[in-house]
């Protein structure tokens, strides 16, 4: 796995260094030279516009927004014309890139940056954007921009950032009614405790009505906000991890507090319910009080008739924390027109252009002015508290760059499931040690000693201490506040 250290200086310092350096990288797009004839005055030739390709992915409304962005760029007549390349999703985009179809400017998820850097498929954008007056130090989410900064350069320009938040069915989780009945309720939407989250889940869960309190995915990303919030750390190293860090004392203490709520079978979906349909479908049917998710759920949930939903931050164990995804725009290292490509990125991340795409409702813009505008907040539509996405970014942990996120999740899946759903008493120490050990086979395979018997059977992973697919549930705990059920 490629190891790259992020820039130690802040993005603001990076921007200042570019200004003071005075060096210019205009690419290979020279201005046309006047042509003189032997018999007439000097004439200026009208150059043919250079052709650029812009590769993006997203929902149909977002792609329609991108079409407007491309049309606006072409209408400016800045010496370049752009053709839009549309991909269905991130996976389709990376499939195309791996097959060698790399547009001049293309959208990427930050988790794919490691591959792009290792293959030399991108060109740093720091100086090019600085020359075009893009103030990435002040006008954009600092965390998002810094996530694309490596080897002292801004490798791609941050475009969107989406922290994990808690989606809430406000018909099942009625805080006004809870307060009247003596339940613990939060005083602000962007900061609430684990105990208040438990009280909300307890209020929503009504077996007689077939409703459940919450659902947290049994995965590294699903539990990461609780580990980080409780003072632990998901990885043993934030930049070049060799294993997960769930068995660390601080991480284990955070898990112990969180699992006291998350393992309560009276509050969450049962195995039988999940066998019938996914957790999101239960939420859309009005049968689940809360579910964690990203901004891209908003357009889908808006289409559900009679679903009254809102968002809150992830509940705190000790401090505000969450995980998230960052999307950026990169310049291909093979682009013949890097200066024009930089013009296109500067145009795309401007307020005017970003508003065209953000209106679809499925992204959180890195452009701070747009993030605070009505184009993003859309206060007349659900969710009413879209500002929660903006505040959640401040507590967002940026994952280390990995080639192998799917493989990592798959390697530890049995023990993650055991943490959240195994019946009876949980041996937290043993399970967290097994999680970390299993992760090493993906993050640091050279350090893993393969047992001959395991090798012959095709598996070098340990086995769970208990069944990963329990058929019974642990005994339910009493109501968190000691108050009677609704």
N, C-alpha and C positions, 0 to 999 in steps of 0.2 A: 504493500500500500504506500502510495506516495505521501510523503510527509512534507507539509509546507507550513511555515509559521506565518500567522497574520501580521500585518504591519503593526509595529508597536506604537507608533504615533497615532493620534486621532486623525479623523478625516480632515478636520480643520487644519491641522498641522501639515497634512499632505497637500492640501490646496495651497497653503502659504508657500510651501517649498517649491511648488510648480511655478508660482508667480515669480518668486525670487530667482529661480533657475534661469528663466529667460530663454530656455531652449524651446524650439518649435518643431512639431512633427506634423507637417501638413499633408503627408501621404504623397501619392503620385498623381495628383489631380492638378497639373499646372494650368495657369490661366492661359488662354489662347494668345498668341502673338499677332500683332497687326501684320497684315500682308501688304506690301507696297508693289505697285505695278510700274512698269517702265514708262507708261504714257499717262497715268492718272494719279490722283491724290491717294494718300494712304487710306486703306479701308480696313475695318475691323471685321474679321471673319466671325460668323455666328456659329459657335461650336454645337455639335450634336450633344444633347444631354446624356450623361452617363447613365447606365441602367443598373439599378440596385434591386436586390431581392430582400424582402423583410419577412421572416418566418415567425409566426405567432400561433398560440393555441388558446383555447378557451371555449366558453359557451357560444351559442349562435348569436345572442345579443352582444356579447363582448367582441366577437369577430366582426359584427356589423359596425361596432364602434371603431375597430381597427381599420376597417375599410374607409371610414370617414377620415381617420388620421392620415392614411396614405393618400387619399384624394386631396386633402388640404396641402400636404407636402408637395404634391405634383403641381397644384395650382399656383404655388409660390414662384415657380419657374426659376429655381435656384441652381440650375445647371445639372439637375439629376431627376430621374423619374424612377419611381419605385413600383415594383410588382409585388403584391401581397401573396405570400405562401401560407395557407391555412392548414393547421394540424388539429386533430380532434382533441388531443390531450398531451400531457407531458411525455407519456410513453411513446406515442406516435412521433413526437418531435425528436426524441433521442434515437429512436429507430432510424429515422431519416439521417440524422447526423452521423450515426455509426456506419451507415451505408455510404457516406461520402457526400450527401446532399446537404451542404452547409451554406445557407444564404449569407449575404453580406452582413446583415444584422439579424440576430435570431434570439428568441426568448428561451431562457433556461431556468430551471429550478436550481437553487444554490447547491443542493445535494449532488447535482451532476457536474459541478465545477471541477471536482478532483479529476474526473475522467477527461474533461476538456483540457485542463492544464497539462496533464500527463501526455496527452496526444498532441499537444501544441496546436489546438484548434482555434484559439482565441488570440486577440491582440489587445494589450492593455489600453484602457480608454482615458486614463488620468489626464495626460497633457492635451489630448484632442478635445475633451469636454471642457477643460479649463480654458482653452483658447476660445471656446464658443460661449464663455460666460455662464456655464452651468455651475451654480453654487451648491455643490453636493455637500459642503460642510454645514450649511445653515438651512437650506430650503428642503432638505429631504431627511427622512428618518435616519439618524446617525447609526443606530444599530443595524439597519438594513444595509446601508452603504458600507459600513465596516465589515460586514459579513462577506463582501466581495473583494476585500482588500487583502492581497497576498504578495509576498516578496517586494514590499514597498510600493506596490502599484495597485490601482483600482482596476481589477481585471474585467469587470462588467459593471454596468450601471444599474443600481437597484431600481426596480419599477413598482413592485407590490410586496406587501408583507402581511401575513395573516396569522395572528396568534390564536391558539386554542382557547376557546371560551366555553361557558356553560349555557346551553340553550334551555330555556325554561318554559313549560306550558303553564301559562298564568291562570288557566281555569282549574288546574290541579294544585298549583302552588300559589295560593292567594295570600300574599303577605299581610294585607289589611285584615283579613279574617283571622289569620294566625295571631296577629298582635292582639286582637280583641279577645282571643281565647287563651292568651298567656304564653304562647310559644315564643322562643327566641327568634327574632327577625333581624336582618341586617339593617344598618342605618344608612348605608350607601351601596350603590350597585356595583362599584368597581372594587369592593373590598369587603369580603365576608368570611367568617371563620368556619372551620370544619364543623363545629357544633351547630352553627346556624344552618349549614348545608344539611346536616343530619336531621335537624328539626323540619326543614322543608321537605326532605324525602319522606320522613315519617308522616307528615301531613298529607302528602300526595298518595301514599301507598294505602289502597283500600281493597283488600282481597275480595270483598263482596261485590265490588264494582269492577273487578278485574284490572285495577290500576297498580302500577309499581312506581317506586320513588325515583330511581335513577339507573343509569347504565354507564359504567366505565369499561372501556375496552381492555381486556387482559393482554397488554403488550407493553413494550418498553416505552413507547410514546404515551400510552394511556396512563401509566403510573408516573412518568417523569415529572409532571407538575407537582405531584404530592411529595416526591423525593426531594426535589429542589426547594420547595416551599418549607419543608421541615429541616432544612440545613444540610441535607445530604448532597451527593453528586451522582449523576447517572453513570459517568465514565471515570476511569481512574486517571485520565489525563484529558484536559479540555481540548487539546490540539491534536495529539497523536496517541489515542487510547490503545491499550493492549487488552483491555477487558472492561466489562461493566463493573460498577462499583457498589452493587447492592449489598454486599456483605460488610462494607465499611460500617463502623460503629454509628456514625452520624446518619448514614443512609438507612441503616437498619432501624434506628430510633424513629426516623420519619415514617418509615413503612409501618412500624408497630402502631403509631398513633393513627395513621390513615386507614390501615386495614381493619381497625376496630369498627370503623364505619362501613368501609367498602365491602367487607365480607359478610355483612348482615343480610342474611337471606330473606328477611322480611321486607327489605327495602328495595331490592334489585330484581331484575328479571330472572326467572328460573330457567333451567336447561330445557324444560319442556316448551316454554314460551319461545326461546331462541331457536329451537328446532322447527317451530312453525313459521317464523318469519324473523328477519333481522331486527335489531334494536331500533334502528331508524324508522322502520315501518310501524313499530309500536308507538313511537313518538308521534308520527304523522296521523295515526289513528286516534290520538288523544288518550292513550292508555299508559303513557310514560311521562313522569313529571319532569325529568331533566336528562339531558344527554350532552356530552362534550363534542365539540366540532369546530370547524373553521368557517370563514366568511362565505365560502362557496356553497354552503347549505342554504343561504338566504333565498336565492331565487327559487329553489326547489320547494322550500317550505311555504313560500308565498303562494304557491299554486294549490296548496291544500285547503280545501273549503272548510271553514269554521274552525281552523286551527289558530288559537290565540297564543302567540309565542313572543318571547323577548330574550334578551341575553344578559348574562352577568359574568363577572370574572370567574376564573377558577377559584374554588374555595382555598383558603389559606390554612396551612398547618401552623406556620409561624410568620412567614413573610410572603408577599405577593410573588408568584412565580407561575410561568407557563412555558410551553414550547410553541414553535410556530414554523411557518414556511416562508421563504423569501424567494422572489422571482426577479430576474434581471434581464437586461438586454446586452448582448455581446456582439463584438465585431469579429468576423471570421478572419483568421490569420491569412487566408488565401484571397481575401477581397482585393481586387485591383484598384479600388477606390476608397481607401480608408478615411480620407477627409470627408468625402460625401457621405459615407456611412456614419461618421460622427455627427454630421449635420442632421442626419435622419434620427439618430438617438436623441440629440438635443431637442429636436422638434417633438419627438414622441413623449418625452418626459416633462414637457412644458405643461403648465396649468391647463391651457386650452385643450391640448390633445388628451391629457389624462382624464379630463372631465368626460370626454366622449366615451371612454371605455368604462369608467367607474359607474356611470349611470345604470349599467346592467345589474348592479347590486351584488356582484359576486366576488369583488376584490377590495382589499384595503390598500389604498395608494401609498407609496413611499413619499410622494410629494405632499409635504405637510399642509400647504395651503388648501389643496384639494381635500385632504383628509379632514380638515375642519370645516369644509363647505357643505352646503345643503345638497350638492350633487352626490356626495357620499353619505351624509347622515340620513337623508331622506326621512325626515321626522314625521311626515304624513303617512308613512308606511311602516309595516313591521320589518325589523324590530325597532321599537321606539328608542332604545338606548344604544344606538350604534357607536356612541362615543366610547363605550366599553372596549371596543376593538382598539381604539387609539391609546387608551390608558394601559391596556394589557401589554402593548408592545414594550413598554418601559420595563416590565418584569420578565421579558421573554429571553429564555436561554437559547443561544444559537448552537445547534448541534455541530460536532466536529465533522469534517469532510470524510465520508466513507464511500468506498466503491460498493459496499455490500449491505445496505440497510435491509433489504428483503431477506437476505441470508441470515443476518443477525437476528431478526425477529423470528424467523423459522427455527433457528438453533435453540432459542430459549423459550419457545412457545409453550411446551408442556409445563414448565415451572412457573411461567407467568400465569397460566391458567390455574395452577395449583395455589398460587398466592391468593387469588381472588375467590376461587370456588370450591376448593377441596373441602370435604366434610370433616367434621370433628376438629380436634386441636391441630394447630399448624406449628410445625417445627421451623420457625422463621430463620433461625441460624443455619440450619442444614439446607433449606431451600435457596436462600440467598447465595450461599457458597456454591451450590450447584449452578445457579444462574450465571455467576461470574465465571465459573470454570467452563461452562458450555460456550460462553461468549468468546473465550480465548481461541477456540477453534476457528473462528471467523476473523477476529481482530488481530490475532497474533499466532497464526497457525504453526509457525516454526518452533514455538515454545511448548507445544502440546505433544506429549509423549503418547503415541498410539499403542494401545494394548493389542498384542497379536490376535487374540480372540475377537476383539472388537473390529480389528482391521479385516479379518476374514469374513465377518458378518456384514461388512460394509458400513459400520457405524463406529465412531470414536467418541460418541457423546454419552454422558452418564444418564441414568434413568431416574425418573421422579421417585420421591420417597412414598408418594401415594398416587392413586389413580388420577390422571389429569381430566377425566370426564366423570365426575361424581354424579351419582343418581339421587343422593339425599343432600339435605342442606343442614348447616349447623343451627343450633337452637337460636331463635330470634331473641334479640335484646329488648329490654323495655323501652318505652318512649323516651327519647333523649332528654326531654325537659321535665319528665315526670308528669306531664299534663295528659288528660284523657284524650283518646282518639276523637276525631271529628264526629 
